Amino acid sequence: MHALIIEDESLIAMAIEEALRDCGFTSFDIAASAEEAVAAAARKCPDLITADVELRPGCGITAVQSICSERPIPVLFITGSPGEVRLRMPGHALVEKPFDAGPIKEAIMLTMDNEDG
């Protein structure tokens, strides 16, 4: 399975990748900006997207909206801006920063199960 990690902090992106590997993901694109995320998704459609809200430059919510406008893709927001996600993308899975791997793994399993059912 392929995941797109939208995160502008490389250490956080690596921690997310490690959690995703533990959930069975085997390939990854890491995008530090909204523009990079849209381009990466166009090259290879992900099975899951994780996204931060505040990127330098851009916004993870805007990137997700653009990517998912043509095809629904499971999304997990991993962010320090949970209020923005709740306001603009209600109902989406959310893990607040700072985080550890446990809640990410649980949220991924729930997100993927919801898409299957």
Protein Blocks (a to p, Z undefined) as FASTA:
>chain_A
ZZddddfbfklmmmmmmmmmmnopabdcddfbfklmmmmmmmpccfbdcddfbdcedjfk
lmmmmmmmmoccddddddfblmlmmmmmghiacddddddfklmmmmmmmmmmmmmZZ
